[in-house]
Amino acid sequence: MFPRETYVTRRNDLLSRFEGGLLFFLGNGESPMNYADNPYPFRQDSTFLYYFGLNQPDLAAILDVDAGTVTLFGDELTIDHIVWMGDLPTFASRAEAVGVEDTLPR
């Protein structure tokens, strides 16, 4: 992951190229091989990685050009995830690491 300022600069550069409106970014989800708990190795959408740097499934983002705000949509880990993967940073803290303060559940 690049420094926080890198992602903030990339998003600000993109926002400056539009006069108004909303920009919607949809990250990839997991793709199961033969059942939901047996997915292929995850690969995030390249555009989503470029602007947000979060390599996690089921994320989305909206850039509001008029207001100049960025909102990330994603869910916190459930107890099942924590049991299998251990204690990981919260979604809000990962968003903060790439310069996004507004987060909402997916």
C-alpha positions in Angstrom: 0.0 0.0 0.0 1.2 3.5 -0.8 1.3 6.4 1.6 -2.1 8.0 2.5 -1.2 11.2 0.5 -0.8 9.2 -2.7 -4.4 8.1 -2.7 -5.7 11.5 -1.6 -3.8 13.2 -4.4 -5.1 10.7 -7.0 -8.7 11.2 -6.0 -8.3 15.0 -5.9 -6.8 14.9 -9.3 -9.8 12.9 -10.6 -12.3 15.2 -8.9 -10.7 18.2 -10.5 -11.4 16.8 -14.0 -15.2 16.9 -13.5 -17.6 19.8 -13.2 -20.1 18.0 -11.0 -21.9 14.8 -10.3 -21.1 11.5 -8.5 -18.4 9.0 -9.4 -19.2 5.4 -8.4 -16.5 2.8 -7.9 -17.4 -0.8 -7.4 -14.8 -3.2 -6.0 -14.7 -6.9 -6.8 -16.4 -9.6 -4.7 -15.1 -13.1 -4.1 -15.7 -15.6 -6.8 -16.5 -19.1 -5.5 -15.1 -22.2 -7.2 -17.8 -24.7 -6.3 -19.4 -23.2 -3.1 -19.4 -19.9 -1.3 -16.7 -20.8 1.2 -14.2 -22.0 -1.4 -13.4 -18.9 -3.5 -10.7 -18.4 -6.0 -7.8 -16.2 -4.8 -9.2 -12.7 -4.5 -8.1 -9.9 -6.9 -9.4 -6.4 -6.4 -10.4 -4.2 -9.4 -7.4 -2.3 -10.6 -9.2 1.1 -10.7 -10.4 0.6 -7.2 -6.9 -0.3 -6.0 -5.5 2.8 -7.8 -7.8 5.3 -6.1 -8.4 3.5 -2.8 -5.7 0.9 -2.2 -7.9 -1.5 -0.3 -7.5 -5.1 -1.3 -10.7 -6.4 0.3 -13.8 -7.9 -1.3 -17.2 -6.3 -1.4 -16.3 -2.6 -1.2 -17.7 0.4 -3.1 -17.0 4.1 -3.1 -18.7 7.3 -4.1 -16.8 10.5 -4.9 -19.2 13.5 -4.8 -17.6 16.0 -7.2 -19.9 18.9 -6.1 -19.2 18.5 -2.4 -15.7 17.2 -2.8 -16.3 14.3 -0.4 -15.4 10.6 -0.6 -17.5 7.8 1.0 -16.4 4.2 1.3 -19.0 1.4 1.7 -18.0 -1.9 3.4 -19.0 -4.1 6.3 -17.0 -4.7 9.5 -15.8 -8.2 10.1 -18.1 -10.7 11.7 -17.2 -12.9 14.6 -16.8 -15.8 12.0 -14.2 -13.8 10.1 -12.3 -13.0 13.2 -12.3 -16.6 14.3 -10.8 -17.7 11.0 -8.5 -14.7 10.2 -7.6 -13.3 13.6 -8.0 -9.8 14.9 -7.7 -7.4 12.0 -8.0 -3.6 11.8 -11.6 -2.2 11.6 -13.0 -1.1 8.2 -13.0 2.6 9.4 -9.3 2.4 10.4 -8.3 0.9 7.0 -10.3 3.6 5.3 -8.5 6.2 7.4 -5.2 4.8 6.3 -6.0 5.7 2.6 -7.4 9.1 3.5 -11.1 8.4 3.6 -13.0 9.6 6.7 -16.6 8.8 5.7 -17.5 5.1 5.8 -20.9 3.4 5.7 -22.1 -0.2 5.8 -22.5 -1.8 2.4 
